[in-house]
Amino acid sequence: MLSGCGAPNIQDTYPLESVNRDGNATSYVYRAADKSVTDVADELMSGQTPDQSSPPDTQRMFLVYGDEYYHLQQDPEQPADTLIEIDSKEYVQRNYDSSFLQGYLTAVLIGNLFDSMSGSGGNYRGYTSKDVHKPAAGNYKKPTNQDKKIAPPMTVDRSGKITRRGGDSTRTGIGGSLFKRDPDSAGNSSRGTIKRGESGGGLFDSPKKSYNKPKTRMGSGKVFRRGRR
């Protein structure tokens, strides 16, 4: 199991497809088109390490971030897509089948979820089977503009990159760094360098020699007076 804190932020990456809200029990479903369950899981975990993760699986995985449960499911109607269901702790407690979760979550976590609920819970097993194993509370619906505003944020962290056409020079960072990346800097792509002596008359160019040292000659001279030899 992996450990960490916070939740990944991918709201601007995947569209919100369906919502089920009943008080604090909330479930938001996003669609990751043309991405497998394991690919989406890797993407999320690379952005933020979960508190717990289920073993890699091509059809279904769980990632736990605090009180949010990310249930990744292969869409049976569009197998190339993955549905990302983000359930609140209350939603899991009220709707999921605890025996179903035993294959994905630790016994300690399941115990903390359901012991205080006196063994309650539903027969729910995820959005893809909602018509067969229905949620105990609330119904899924198309999200409204208000739903989209309060949905859990889900944007994967990105670093800016500006690449000049026709050249290998790349600038990185917020708004682009002011220093050119040195391609020979021992693989350290984040180190900036200043090039001296290059053409273009840059501020940091070395001064050019613009004068020659004057030549001097040594010798002895004679003085003659007129009228005398």
C-alpha positions as CSV (number, residue, x, y, z in Angstrom):
1,M,0.0,0.0,0.0
2,L,1.1,3.5,-0.7
3,S,1.0,6.4,1.7
4,G,0.5,10.1,1.1
5,C,-1.9,13.0,1.7
6,G,-4.2,15.2,-0.3
7,A,-6.1,14.3,-3.5
8,P,-5.1,14.6,-7.1
9,N,-6.6,17.4,-9.1
10,I,-7.9,16.4,-12.6
11,Q,-11.2,18.3,-13.0
12,D,-9.9,20.1,-16.1
13,T,-8.5,16.9,-17.7
14,Y,-11.6,14.7,-17.8
15,P,-15.3,15.8,-18.3
16,L,-17.8,15.3,-15.6
17,E,-20.4,12.7,-16.8
18,S,-22.8,11.9,-13.9
19,V,-23.6,13.0,-10.3
20,N,-25.3,11.4,-7.3
21,R,-25.8,13.7,-4.3
22,D,-27.7,13.0,-1.1
23,G,-26.4,15.3,1.6
24,N,-22.8,14.6,2.5
25,A,-23.0,11.3,0.4
26,T,-21.7,12.4,-3.0
27,S,-20.5,10.5,-6.1
28,Y,-19.0,12.2,-9.2
29,V,-18.2,10.3,-12.3
30,Y,-15.7,11.4,-14.9
31,R,-14.8,9.9,-18.2
32,A,-11.2,9.2,-19.4
33,A,-11.6,8.5,-23.1
34,D,-9.2,6.1,-24.7
35,K,-7.4,5.4,-21.5
36,S,-7.2,2.1,-19.6
37,V,-7.8,1.7,-15.9
38,T,-4.1,1.1,-15.2
39,D,-3.1,4.1,-17.3
40,V,-5.4,6.4,-15.4
41,A,-4.3,4.9,-12.0
42,D,-0.6,5.6,-12.9
43,E,-1.5,9.1,-14.0
44,L,-3.3,9.9,-10.7
45,M,-0.6,8.3,-8.5
46,S,2.2,10.1,-10.3
47,G,0.4,13.4,-9.5
48,Q,-0.4,12.5,-5.9
49,T,0.5,9.4,-3.9
50,P,-2.7,7.8,-2.5
51,D,-3.2,6.6,1.1
52,Q,-4.1,3.2,-0.2
53,S,-4.3,1.6,-3.7
54,S,-5.6,-1.7,-4.8
55,P,-3.4,-4.1,-6.9
56,P,-3.2,-3.1,-10.7
57,D,-6.1,-4.5,-12.7
58,T,-7.4,-3.8,-16.2
59,Q,-11.1,-3.7,-15.2
60,R,-11.3,-2.1,-11.7
61,M,-9.1,-0.4,-9.2
62,F,-9.5,1.7,-6.0
63,L,-7.4,4.6,-4.9
64,V,-8.0,6.2,-1.5
65,Y,-7.2,9.9,-0.8
66,G,-8.3,10.9,2.7
67,D,-12.1,10.7,2.8
68,E,-12.4,10.4,-1.0
69,Y,-12.5,7.0,-2.7
70,Y,-11.5,6.9,-6.4
71,H,-13.2,3.9,-8.1
72,L,-11.7,3.3,-11.5
73,Q,-13.8,1.1,-13.8
74,Q,-13.6,0.0,-17.4
75,D,-16.7,1.1,-19.2
76,P,-18.5,-2.1,-20.4
77,E,-20.2,-0.1,-23.2
78,Q,-17.0,1.6,-24.4
79,P,-14.1,-0.7,-23.2
80,A,-11.4,1.8,-24.4
81,D,-12.6,4.3,-21.8
82,T,-12.2,4.4,-18.0
83,L,-14.9,5.9,-15.7
84,I,-13.4,7.7,-12.7
85,E,-15.9,7.6,-9.8
86,I,-15.1,9.8,-6.8
87,D,-17.1,8.8,-3.8
88,S,-17.2,10.5,-0.4
89,K,-16.7,8.4,2.7
90,E,-20.4,8.8,3.5
91,Y,-21.4,7.6,0.1
92,V,-19.3,4.5,0.5
93,Q,-20.7,3.8,3.9
94,R,-24.4,4.2,2.8
95,N,-24.2,2.4,-0.5
96,Y,-21.4,-0.1,-1.0
97,D,-21.4,-3.8,-0.2
98,S,-18.6,-4.3,2.4
99,S,-17.9,-7.9,1.2
100,F,-17.3,-6.5,-2.3
101,L,-14.7,-4.0,-1.0
102,Q,-12.7,-6.8,0.7
103,G,-11.0,-7.6,-2.6
104,Y,-9.7,-4.0,-3.0
105,L,-9.4,-2.3,0.4
106,T,-7.6,-3.3,3.6
107,A,-9.6,-5.0,6.4
108,V,-8.7,-2.1,8.8
109,L,-10.1,0.5,6.4
110,I,-13.3,-1.5,5.8
111,G,-13.7,-2.0,9.5
112,N,-13.4,1.7,10.1
113,L,-16.0,2.4,7.4
114,F,-18.7,-0.1,8.5
115,D,-18.2,-0.9,12.1
116,S,-19.6,2.5,13.2
117,M,-22.5,1.9,10.9
118,S,-23.6,-1.3,12.7
119,G,-23.0,-3.3,9.5
120,S,-25.2,-1.1,7.4
121,G,-24.4,-0.4,3.7
122,G,-26.0,-1.3,0.4
123,N,-25.5,-3.7,-2.4
124,Y,-23.8,-1.1,-4.6
125,R,-20.6,-2.1,-6.6
126,G,-19.8,0.9,-8.6
127,Y,-21.3,3.1,-11.4
128,T,-20.9,0.6,-14.2
129,S,-23.3,-1.8,-12.4
130,K,-25.6,0.8,-10.9
131,D,-28.7,-0.6,-12.8
132,V,-28.1,-4.1,-11.3
133,H,-26.6,-3.2,-7.9
134,K,-28.4,0.1,-7.3
135,P,-27.3,2.7,-4.8
136,A,-29.3,2.7,-1.6
137,A,-29.7,6.4,-1.6
138,G,-30.0,9.0,-4.4
139,N,-29.9,8.5,-8.1
140,Y,-27.4,9.5,-10.8
141,K,-28.2,12.3,-13.1
142,K,-26.6,14.5,-15.7
143,P,-24.5,17.2,-14.0
144,T,-25.8,20.8,-13.9
145,N,-23.6,23.9,-14.0
146,Q,-23.9,24.0,-10.2
147,D,-22.8,20.4,-9.9
148,K,-19.7,21.2,-12.0
149,K,-18.8,24.1,-9.8
150,I,-18.8,22.1,-6.6
151,A,-17.4,18.9,-8.0
152,P,-14.1,17.6,-6.6
153,P,-11.2,19.3,-8.4
154,M,-9.2,16.9,-10.5
155,T,-6.3,18.6,-12.5
156,V,-3.0,16.8,-13.0
157,D,-0.1,19.1,-12.2
158,R,1.8,20.3,-15.2
159,S,5.0,22.3,-15.8
160,G,5.0,24.9,-18.6
161,K,7.2,24.3,-21.6
162,I,8.0,26.7,-24.4
163,T,9.8,25.3,-27.5
164,R,11.1,27.5,-30.2
165,R,10.5,26.4,-33.8
166,G,13.6,25.6,-35.7
167,G,15.8,25.2,-32.6
168,D,16.6,22.9,-29.7
169,S,16.4,25.6,-27.0
170,T,13.6,24.9,-24.5
171,R,12.5,27.2,-21.7
172,T,10.8,25.9,-18.6
173,G,9.1,27.1,-15.4
174,I,6.5,29.7,-14.8
175,G,6.3,31.8,-17.9
176,G,9.6,30.3,-19.1
177,S,13.0,30.6,-17.6
178,L,15.3,33.4,-18.7
179,F,18.3,31.1,-19.2
180,K,18.9,28.7,-22.1
181,R,19.1,25.1,-21.2
182,D,22.5,23.5,-21.7
183,P,22.1,20.2,-23.6
184,D,25.6,19.1,-22.4
185,S,24.9,19.6,-18.7
186,A,25.3,15.9,-17.6
187,G,21.6,15.1,-18.1
188,N,20.5,17.8,-15.7
189,S,17.7,19.4,-17.8
190,S,16.7,21.9,-15.1
191,R,20.1,23.7,-14.9
192,G,20.3,27.0,-16.7
193,T,23.6,28.3,-18.2
194,I,24.7,31.5,-19.7
195,K,26.6,31.3,-23.0
196,R,29.5,33.7,-23.4
197,G,31.2,34.9,-26.5
198,E,28.3,33.8,-28.9
199,S,27.3,36.0,-31.8
200,G,24.5,38.4,-31.3
201,G,26.0,41.0,-29.0
202,G,24.4,39.7,-25.8
203,L,24.7,41.5,-22.5
204,F,27.0,38.9,-21.1
205,D,29.3,38.5,-24.2
206,S,33.1,38.9,-23.6
207,P,34.5,42.2,-24.8
208,K,36.2,42.1,-28.2
209,K,39.7,43.4,-28.9
210,S,39.1,46.8,-30.7
211,Y,42.7,48.3,-30.7
212,N,46.3,47.3,-31.4
213,K,49.2,47.9,-29.1
214,P,51.3,50.9,-30.5
215,K,54.8,50.0,-31.7
216,T,57.9,51.7,-30.2
217,R,61.5,52.1,-31.6
218,M,64.7,52.8,-29.7
219,G,67.8,54.6,-31.2
220,S,70.4,57.4,-30.8
221,G,70.5,60.7,-32.6
222,K,73.2,63.4,-33.5
223,V,72.8,67.2,-33.6
224,F,74.8,69.3,-36.2
225,R,75.3,73.0,-36.1
226,R,75.4,75.0,-39.4
227,G,78.7,76.5,-40.4
228,R,80.7,73.9,-38.7
229,R,81.9,70.5,-39.9
